[in-house]
Amino acid sequence: MDGATAVEAVDGDTEFWADGGSLRSALREVPPRIPPHFGYDDLGSQLFEEITELPNYYLTRVEDRLLRRHADEIADAVGTPWVAELGSGSGKKTRALLAACAARRDTTYLPIDVSREMLVSSGDALATEHPEVAVRGLWGRYEAGLGWIRRERTAPVTAMLLGSTLGNGTAVERRALLAEVAGTLAPGDRFLVSADLVKPADVLERCYNDPPGHSAFARFRLNHLTHLNRRFDGDFALEHFRPEAHYTERIQAVEGHLHATAEHVAHLRALGVSMVFRPGDVINVGISAKFDPGGLAEEVRELGLVPGRSWVDEHWRYGIFLFHRR
Ligand SMILES: C[S@@+](CC[C@H](N)C(=O)[O-])C[C@H]1O[C@@H](n2cnc3c(N)ncnc32)[C@H](O)[C@@H]1O
């Protein structure tokens, strides 16, 4: 996968994939959980792109429309020469905004992602469409990318977290990530974050389950097990799990589950992990928290960032929120 985009390993080369520490402790939770970044090996990243095309998965389409419609206003409000995107993925939605930024000032885009393949392909596509934007890919986990920015920065920076990715973890993980972002930003820097807003359970469950004739969500969820089997000498039997998502009101989040359908034992030999499953047991393979704008502003404000402009769609489904570091 040799593209033209410069990609720097910021998280110990491939080593971070072998870091079983966070995985081992998440598997000990009740129910056991697989941390989100294990969903994004090369195949997982491609499957996520398929998910974004599903007819009921409105998030990407609504966010894309907001970013295109308000690209100039957002670019004016952002105002920094460096734009770092955490969990950039295909970066398709970000291009209109980056073009608007580059029309106003020299702009360097720093996508941060665990998927090296996505960093290269999205960087190459951006270079073709918008050669005026300089690109420097940072390959690794969010914390490592932010650490690189703290060490190497030479200009004011906006940290962006799009795709409602802020919701892809437990409340504790979310606070830790927000604290890491806030701790990286200096006075004059910005934080641009998008969020899927709270809505009725039936709408969310239609959005996060495959409609008839589609299987992208099912394959994405089961691929977590394939990835762990490959990475940690495991023997999870995919045929013993049924993927499904449901909305839990108490935590305002959709949870992606793998339901065990048979009694069996699974191992990850490289981690010394054995897990006993009975029918009905679940593994959590993805949290997608939903937000109300006031609650989100409060969470971010507690970390010393000041709310600025926001852009919400006409049906109040999805919002993009800007915060300032003073
Ligand atoms: C939900 S997708 C969103 C992708 C894109 N921002 C969008 O809106 O379509 C999450 C992205 O974050 C990346 N990712 C997940 N966990 C990560 C982590 N801990 N560190 C860096 N990247 C991560 C995945 O590889 C994936 O590209």
The ligand as an ORCA input file, in Angstrom:
! r2SCAN-3c Opt
* xyz 0 1
  C     -16.599      5.734     13.553
  S     -15.196      5.783     12.506
  C     -15.324      7.446     11.922
  C     -14.508      7.702     10.695
  C     -14.683      9.129     10.124
  N     -14.244     10.132     11.070
  C     -16.117      9.369      9.756
  O     -16.719     10.253     10.347
  O     -16.624      8.683      8.845
  C     -13.888      5.859     13.682
  C     -12.493      6.031     13.104
  O     -11.601      6.169     14.221
  C     -10.505      5.275     14.091
  N     -10.182      4.886     15.465
  C     -10.937      4.158     16.337
  N     -10.338      4.092     17.542
  C      -9.176      4.794     17.429
  C      -8.121      5.097     18.347
  N      -8.146      4.679     19.608
  N      -7.104      5.862     17.902
  C      -7.062      6.309     16.596
  N      -8.027      6.027     15.701
  C      -9.077      5.295     16.101
  C     -10.995      4.144     13.219
  O      -9.944      3.519     12.516
  C     -11.973      4.867     12.298
  O     -11.328      5.347     11.140
*
